[in-house]
Amino acid sequence: QVQLVESGGGLVQAGGSLRLSCAASGSIFSRKAMAWFRQVPGKQRELVARITSSSSTRYADSVKGRFTISRDNVKNTVYLQMNTLAPEDTAVYYCAQMPSDWVLVSPDYWGQGTQVTVSS
């Protein structure tokens, strides 16, 4: 079974940085697009960043220039480097494995999420 395990969340001051990691097991990682979503209570889960099997990236407008998604196919790990964090970035961040490079919704697998809290 595919498992995705996030780590790296925590509490950070506004303007600071965090790096999230997502370790994948039991999947053909190098063939799959990976993504980071986030969710705030009372709001729908939103796509933050996506990276294809060829390492092409895509970002939500709200995080462009601040967040960077990357992957290490040897370690089967996807990362989200988050810089210049603001309180509006506070959310539970979820790692997801997508069905293909062309699919932007309906991930095949989800991680359990990691909390990111940005204080003002």
Secondary structure, 3 states (H helix, E strand, C coil): CCEEEEECCEEEECCCCEEEEEEEECCCHHHCCEEEEEECCCCCCEEEEEECCCCCEEECCCCCCCEEEEEECCCCEEEEEECCCCHHHCEEEEEEECCCCCCCCCCCEECCCEEEEEEC
